[in-house]
Amino acid sequence: MHPAHLLRSFFEPVRQAAATIASHPLRSGLGALAIAVAVATLALVDTALDGLTLFARKNAARAFGSDTFVLAQVGSPGRLSRRELARKLERNPPIERSDVRFLETWAGGRAIYAATAQRPGDVTAGGLKFENAAVNGTAATLPAIRELGIEEGRFFSVDEERRGSQVAVLGADVADKLFPARDPLGRTIRLGGRGFTVVGVQTRLGTAGGVSLDRYVWIPLIAYERVYGAAATLQVSARAPEGEEGSVAFDLAQDRTRATMRARRLLAPGEEDNFDVLSPDSARSFVLALARRIGGVAPFLSLMALLAAAVVVTNTTLVSVAQRTFDIGVRRAVGATRGQIVREVLWESALVALTGGLLGTLAIAGLTRVLASLLGLELTLQPGTVAASLIASVACGLLSGWYPARRAAQVDIIKSLRLD
C-alpha cells in the first residue's frame, strides 16, 4: 500500500472523531469531565502517598539525623501503655555519663556518640522572655551525628564542651523572640540565672513528631549540669564514623553499641536488653505503616473512579452513535468498511478520555503546588504518575468505546438510510 494511502487511512478516523467531538462539545465534555475526576483521584492519591513517605523520612531525619540511632533508657515512651512504660522504667537503669565513656572507650572505633540531657526552661535576654524552651546539654560531636542547620555562627567546640563554657546555640523561634531586631551572635541570654554567650543560630527546621525543632537551646552538657544538676538519664545519639556510611556501617555501629552496652550491664546471652535503641526506621514506622495501608486501598479507589468514568464515557459514546446512525449508514453506503467505523468510534472515546486525563493531571499539578505552599509540604506530581494517569485514561477510553464501536459497525445500511 502506498505510504500516502497509509497515512490517510490512519488520520481519517482521527479527523472524523475530532469533528464529532467538536460538533457535540457538551456531550463530549461530560465524558471528559468524568475521566478528569477519575484521573485526578488516581494522581492525587499517588502524589499524597509519595508526599507522606517523604515526610516520614525527612521528619525522622530532622529529629534523629540520617543513618543515626539513639540509645535511651526508654525509647518512644508515648507509644507504650502505662504498664509497659512502668515495667521498662523499673527494669532499665538510667543512662549515665559513665556509660557514655564506656561506649567511647570500647565501641568508639565503630561509632561516634553525643550524650544529651533535655528539660524545659525559660530563656531571657534583657526584658524579653521565651518560655518553655527545650534546653539541651550535649556534646560538641552532635553536629557530626545529626544535621542541626547552623545558619549563623557555629556550634560550640570540643574545648568549650570540656571546660563547660557558658555558650549557647539558639533555635530560630528563640532567637526571633529574644532578639527581634538585633543580631543574636555575641549577645547574652540567661538560663537558670546564669549568663550564656550566643555563638550560633539554627535555621528554621519546622516540626518533627508534632514537636517544634525551633524552640531548642543547645549548651555544653557540663554547663547544663551546673545550671540544672545532673539529668535523671541521658539520651545518646550515635552514628558510624565519618567516611563510613551506608547500611553496613550503620548496622555495625548499632550492633557494636548494643553489644558494648550489654557487656557494660553484665547481661547474659539471651537475656533481654535493659536499654532501648531507637533508629530512624522505628521513628518513621507509624507514618510509613499508615502510607502502606492507604496504598493498599488506593488502587481500589482509583479503579472504582475509573469504572464510574468508563460508564459515563460508554453512555455518551452510545448516544453519539445513536445520533449519527444516518451518517454512519451513508458512510457505509459509499464504501466505508466496518473496521473504519470501529476505528472512528474508538478514536472518539479515546480522544475524549485523553482530554479528560490531561485536564485531571493539570488540575492536580496546580493543586499540589497550592497545598505545598500553604502546608509547607513537599508535594510533587511525578512524571511517572502523569504517564500512568494518561495511560489509564486512554485505556479507559478505549475500553469504554469498544461496545459502542461494535454497535456502530453493525448498523444496517438500509434501515439507517430510512431514518432521514
Residue pairs with C-beta under 8 A, 6 or more apart in sequence:
1 9
9 340
12 340
13 340
13 343
13 344
13 346
13 347
14 347
14 351
16 344
16 347
17 344
17 345
17 347
17 348
17 350
17 351
18 351
20 320
20 324
20 344
20 348
21 28
21 348
21 351
21 352
24 320
24 323
27 316
27 319
27 320
28 316
28 352
28 355
30 312
30 316
31 309
31 312
31 313
31 316
31 317
31 349
31 352
31 353
31 356
31 400
32 352
32 353
32 355
32 356
32 359
33 356
33 359
34 308
34 309
34 312
34 313
34 356
35 309
35 313
35 352
35 353
35 355
35 356
35 357
35 360
35 393
35 396
35 397
36 356
36 357
36 359
36 360
36 363
37 305
37 309
37 360
38 302
38 305
38 306
38 308
38 309
38 356
38 360
38 393
38 396
39 356
39 357
39 360
39 361
39 389
39 390
39 392
39 393
40 360
40 361
40 363
40 364
41 301
41 302
41 305
42 302
42 305
42 306
42 388
42 389
42 392
43 360
43 361
43 364
43 381
43 385
43 386
43 389
44 364
44 367
45 294
45 298
45 301
45 302
46 298
46 382
46 385
46 388
47 364
47 368
47 379
47 380
47 381
47 382
47 385
48 294
48 379
49 291
49 294
49 295
49 298
50 379
50 380
50 382
50 385
51 377
51 378
51 379
51 380
52 287
52 290
52 291
52 294
53 287
53 288
53 291
54 378
55 287
55 377
55 378
56 284
56 287
56 288
56 291
57 280
57 284
58 378
59 207
59 208
59 209
59 283
59 284
59 287
60 208
60 280
60 281
60 283
60 284
61 147
61 280
62 147
62 205
62 206
62 208
62 213
63 208
63 209
63 211
63 213
63 283
64 70
64 146
64 237
64 278
64 279
64 280
64 283
65 145
65 146
65 147
65 237
65 239
65 280
66 146
66 147
66 280
67 239
67 240
67 245
67 246
67 249
67 250
67 280
68 145
68 146
68 237
68 238
68 239
68 279
68 280
69 237
69 238
69 239
69 250
69 253
69 254
69 257
69 277
69 278
69 279
69 280
70 235
70 236
70 237
70 238
70 277
70 278
70 279
71 95
71 103
71 235
71 236
71 238
71 257
71 261
71 275
71 276
71 277
71 278
72 95
72 233
72 235
72 236
72 275
72 276
72 277
72 278
73 88
73 89
73 92
73 93
73 94
73 95
73 233
73 275
73 276
74 80
74 85
74 88
74 89
74 92
74 276
75 276
75 277
75 278
75 282
76 276
76 278
76 282
76 283
77 85
79 286
80 88
88 276
91 272
91 274
92 274
92 275
92 276
93 265
93 274
93 275
94 232
94 233
94 234
95 115
95 233
95 234
95 235
95 236
95 275
96 233
96 234
97 115
97 221
97 234
99 234
99 236
99 261
99 264
100 113
100 115
100 234
100 236
102 260
102 264
103 111
103 113
103 236
103 238
103 257
103 260
103 261
103 264
104 113
106 260
106 263
107 256
107 257
107 259
107 260
109 241
110 240
110 241
110 252
110 253
110 256
110 257
111 238
111 239
111 240
111 241
111 253
111 254
111 256
111 257
112 141
112 144
112 145
112 238
112 239
112 240
112 241
112 242
113 139
113 141
113 145
113 236
113 237
113 238
114 138
114 139
114 140
114 141
114 142
114 144
114 145
114 236
114 237
114 238
115 138
115 139
115 221
115 234
115 235
115 236
116 136
116 137
116 138
116 139
116 142
116 221
116 234
116 235
116 236
116 237
117 136
117 137
117 138
117 221
117 224
117 225
117 228
117 231
117 234
117 235
118 134
118 135
118 136
118 137
118 231
118 235
119 135
119 228
119 231
120 132
120 133
120 134
120 135
121 132
121 133
121 135
121 191
121 192
121 217
121 228
122 129
122 130
122 131
122 132
122 133
123 129
123 130
123 133
123 135
123 174
123 178
123 189
123 190
123 191
123 217
124 130
124 178
124 189
124 190
125 178
125 179
125 187
125 188
125 189
125 190
126 178
128 177
128 178
128 180
130 173
130 174
130 177
130 178
130 215
132 215
133 171
133 174
133 215
133 216
133 217
134 171
134 215
134 216
134 217
135 191
135 217
135 219
135 224
135 228
136 216
136 217
136 218
136 219
136 224
137 219
137 220
137 221
137 222
137 223
137 224
137 225
137 228
137 231
138 218
138 219
138 220
138 221
138 224
139 161
139 220
139 221
140 155
140 156
140 157
140 158
140 160
140 161
140 220
141 158
142 148
142 155
142 218
142 237
143 150
143 155
144 239
144 242
145 237
145 238
145 239
146 237
146 239
148 155
148 169
148 202
148 218
149 202
149 203
149 205
150 169
150 200
150 201
150 202
150 203
151 172
151 201
151 202
151 203
152 183
152 184
152 185
152 200
152 201
153 169
153 185
153 198
153 199
153 200
153 201
154 199
154 200
155 169
155 199
155 200
155 218
156 165
156 167
156 169
156 199
156 200
156 218
156 219
156 220
159 165
160 167
160 220
161 220
161 221
161 222
162 222
163 220
163 222
164 220
164 221
164 222
164 223
164 225
164 226
165 220
165 223
166 194
166 195
166 196
166 197
166 219
166 223
167 196
167 197
167 198
167 199
167 219
167 220
167 223
168 189
168 191
168 196
168 197
168 198
168 199
168 217
168 218
168 219
169 198
169 199
169 200
169 201
169 202
169 217
169 218
169 219
170 178
170 184
170 189
170 198
170 200
170 201
170 202
170 216
170 217
170 218
171 202
171 205
171 212
171 213
171 214
171 215
171 216
171 217
172 201
172 202
172 203
172 204
172 205
172 214
173 212
173 214
173 215
174 214
174 215
174 216
174 217
175 184
175 198
175 201
175 202
178 184
178 189
179 187
184 198
184 201
185 198
185 199
185 200
185 201
186 197
186 198
187 197
187 198
188 195
188 196
188 197
188 198
189 195
189 196
189 198
189 217
190 196
191 217
191 219
191 227
192 227
192 228
193 227
194 223
194 226
194 227
196 219
196 223
200 218
202 214
202 216
204 214
205 213
205 214
206 212
206 213
206 214
206 376
207 213
209 283
224 231
225 231
238 253
238 254
238 257
239 250
239 253
240 249
240 250
240 252
240 253
244 253
254 277
254 279
257 277
258 273
258 277
261 273
261 275
262 273
265 274
265 275
267 273
267 274
302 392
306 392
306 396
309 353
309 356
309 396
309 400
310 396
310 399
310 400
311 400
313 349
313 352
313 353
313 396
313 397
313 400
313 401
314 349
314 400
314 401
314 403
314 404
316 352
317 345
317 348
317 349
317 352
317 400
317 401
317 404
317 405
318 403
318 404
318 407
320 345
320 348
320 404
321 328
321 345
321 404
321 407
321 408
324 408
325 411
325 416
325 419
326 416
326 417
326 419
326 420
328 341
328 408
328 411
328 416
329 411
329 412
329 413
329 414
329 415
329 416
329 417
329 419
330 416
330 417
331 340
331 341
332 338
332 341
332 411
332 413
332 416
333 413
333 417
338 409
338 410
339 409
341 405
341 408
341 409
341 411
342 405
342 406
342 408
342 409
343 405
344 405
344 408
345 401
345 404
345 405
345 408
346 398
346 401
346 402
346 405
348 401
349 397
349 398
349 400
349 401
349 404
349 405
350 394
350 397
350 398
350 401
351 397
352 397
353 393
353 394
353 396
353 397
353 398
353 400
354 390
354 393
354 394
354 397
356 393
357 389
357 390
357 392
357 393
357 394
358 390
360 389
360 393
361 381
361 386
361 389
361 390
364 381
365 381
368 379
368 380
368 381
369 379
371 377
371 379
372 378
372 379
372 380
